[in-house]
């Protein structure tokens, strides 16, 4: 902190949280990342956390000073993410006729695309009639060194589960097309191992689509269990299939969930986020905090 001015820090995710919820075969976050996070947290005058849950993790795992933490939730662009007529969205996307389930996220075990595909297969096996016209679209790009291997494994999984003809893999999409995908779906699946916040869940709900998410991290604050979607303990595809079938079998309640999801998502906007971040900076500027270097902190 060579400038001697107040430091405000925020994190896309926390390495120690991820290390506590690794998927099978997933390697831990490197020690230099954890050390860097610890140094930033120790030296920051304010730390922005997206939810009260992450604020608690900062204290528990990193010994952060609670007095320096401020909870500021991300927002959603409601001019872009809003309910569209489902049939029109599907036509614009050029997708097959029938109903759609959606996964959006990086294609890595931590995000659980394999769980989503397994949930589709389990739902079809359990109730072929209720799922007779259902397709799953998986949107996202692989990360890490083994990029080609990730896609190949997901394709092989769909083949083993007998749903290769029901799974469409798409690369990351522009936001306008992503809004159509949300609107076209009956439900969005988010079986992540951890999520600091869960912006995909918020965007989907803003489009009027229920979310079936893992009962973890920020998703607990973004998704209303039984209200705007479902929270599922653990990562057993069969448990996600239960919630998928609940939505497919009861379109009236699914529509109500979607309506409640829109109202819920309206609580979050980037304007509100910007105001809250600005308030944190004003708080620091008004207290005369000199910054970590001036007070003998981290450099």
N, C-alpha and C positions, 0 to 999 in steps of 0.2 A: 504494500500500500504506500507507494513512494510519494504520492501527492499530499498526504496528510489531510485528507478530507474524509467525511463519513462514507462508509461502505454499506450498500444494500445488496444482499445476495438472495438468489432464488435458485432452485434446482429442478431440472426436468424430471429426475428421479433420484433416489438415494441408493447408493451401492450396497449399504448394509441391509437395507430392506429387501433388495433384490436377492442378496445372498441368503436371506432367511426363507426364501420361497422359490428355490430353483426347481425347474422341471428336470425330469430324468435325462441324463446326458448333457445337461447344460453346465458349463464351467462357471466358476465364481468370478465376480468382478475383481480386477487386479488390485494389488495392495497400493499401487501409486494413486489410483483413483480414490480409494478410501482415505489415504493420507491427505490428498488434496482437499477432499470434502471437509475433513476434520480441521484443516488449517483455515479454510474459508469461513467455516462456521465459528471457529474461535475468534477470528479477526473481524467479523462483520458487526456493524452497529445495529443493523436490523436484518432479519431473515424473513423472507416472504414464504409462507406455506399455503398451499392451495386449499387445504381442509384442516379442521381441528385434529383429525387423525394423524396427518403428517406432522403437525406441530408437536404432538405427543411423541412421535417417533424421533424427531430431532432432539428432544430432551432425553428420551430413554436411551437411544443408541449413540448419540454424539455429545451428550452432556451439554447441550445448548442452554443458554440462559433464557428461561421463559419470558423474561421481561423484554427481551430483544426480538421476540417472534411476533409477527403480525399475520393474521390469516386473510389472504386476498385470493378469492376464487377467480379462475379464468372465466371468460365469457364465450358467447356465441354470436355470430353475425346473423341477426334475424332478418336482414334484408336478403340474405342468401339461403339460409336454412329455415324453411317454413313449409307447412304442409302443401303438397301438390296432389292433384288427382292421381291416384295410384295407376289407373289404366293408362293415362297420358304419359306418366313417367316411364312406364314399361315400353310404350311405343317409341318414345324418344331414345331409349337405351338400346332398342333392337333386341330385346331379350325374348326367349321362348315364352309362349303363352303359359299361363298357370301362375301359381303362387311362388313367392320368392323368400328365402331366408338369406341373411347377409352377415358376412364377417368382414370387418375392416381393421387392418392393423399390419404391423410388420410380420413377415412370415418367419417367425422364430418360435421355438417351443414356449418361451415365456408368455407369449400372447395367446397361445392355445388354439391355433388354427386346426391342429389335429383333433382337439376336443370337439370343435364345431363340426368337423366332418364326421367324427364318430357319433355325435348327437343326431345328425341327419340320418345316418344308417340305422341307429337304434330306434328312432321314431318311425322310420319306414317299416322296419321289421315288426314293430309292435302293433302298428295300425296302418296297413297298406291302403285302406280306403281313405282315411283322413289325410294321407300324404300322397295320394295318387298323382297329383299335379305339382308337386313341390320340387323346386330346384334351389340349390345353394350357390350363391356367388361369393367367392373369396377374393377380396380386393387387398392388395398389398405387395410389397417387394421384399425379397430376402435381404438379410443383413449378415455381416460377418464374412469370413473367408470362404465358406462352403456355400456360396449362393446357389449354384446349379443343383447341388445336392439337396437343399431344402425343398425346392420345387419338385424334384424327382421323388423325394420321400412322401410328400403330400399327394402327388399323383398316384404313387404306388399304394398308399393307404386307401384312397378312394376306390381303387381297383380291388383291393383285398376285401373291402367292406361291401363290394357290389354296388357302389353308387357312382362309379366313374361317369356314367351318363347323366348324373344329376348334379355334378359339381362343375362350375365354371370358374377358372382362375383368371383374374384380371390384374394387370399391373396397377400401381398407384394412379388414381384418377384426378383430373382437375376438380376444383371444388364445386363448380356448377353441376358437373356430371355426378359427383358424389352426392349432392343434394337430391338428385333424381333417384339415385340408388337407394338412399334412405327412404324416400317417399314410396318407392315401388315395393319395399319389403313388408312382409307380415311381421317380422321381428328381426332385430339385430342381436347377434350373439357376441358376447365379450367374456370368454372364459380365461381371462388373464390370470397369471400367478400373482402379480401385483400391479397396481395402477396408482400413481400419485394423485390423479384426479379422474381421468376418464372422459376426455373431450369428445371422443367418438360417441359415447353414450349420450352426452348432452346434445350434440348435433342431431343425432337420430331422433331424440325425443322432441327437439324443436321442429322436426319434420312430421311429427305425429305418429312415430313408430315406437312400439314397446321394445324394451331392451331386456334381454336375458343375460345377466352378468354374474361374474364370480362375486361372492360375498367377501370382498377384500378391499383394503385401501380406500382410495377416493370413490370407488364405485358405490360404497355404502352411503355416501353423501349425495351422489348424483342420481341414483336410481331408487325410486320408492318401491319397496318390495310389496307386491300385490296391488300396487296403486298405478305406477307408470311402467311396470315391468316386473321382473322377478330377480331376486338375488339367490344364487345357488351356492351352498357350502361345498367346497372341494372342487374337483375337476373330473368327476366321473361322467363320461358322456351320457350314460343312462339317466342321470339326474337332470341334465340339460334337455334330454329328449322328453322328459315328463313335462317341462314347462313349454317346450315347443308344441307338444300335443294339446296342452291346455289352451294355447292361443289359437291353434288351427281348428280345434273342435268348437270353440265358442267365439265366433266372429263378432258378436254383439259386445261381449265384455272386452275383447281385444280392441274394438273401436273406442270403447270408453277409456281404456288404458291410454290409447293414443291421444285422445282429447285431453286427458289429465296430464299427459306428458308434455303437451304443448304449453299448457298453463305453467307447469313446473319449470320448464326451460326458460320461460319469459323472465324468471327471477334473475337470470344471468345474462349480462351483456358486456361487450368490450368497453362501452362507455362507463359502466359502473366499475369495471376493473381498473380503467385508467384513473378514475377519480380516487379510488382507494389507494392505488400506488402513489399518486400525487400527494395524497394526504400523509403517507409515510415519509416522503421526502420533505414535506413542509414541517412535519414533526421534528425531523432531525435538524433542519435548518433553524428551527426556532429554539432548539435546546442548547445550541452552541457546542454540540459534540465536535471534537477536533479530528476524529478519525483514529484508526488503530495505531498509526505511526507516531502521531503526536502524543498519544497516551501511553506509548511504550509497548504497544501490542505487536501483532504479526507484521512482518515486512514482506 
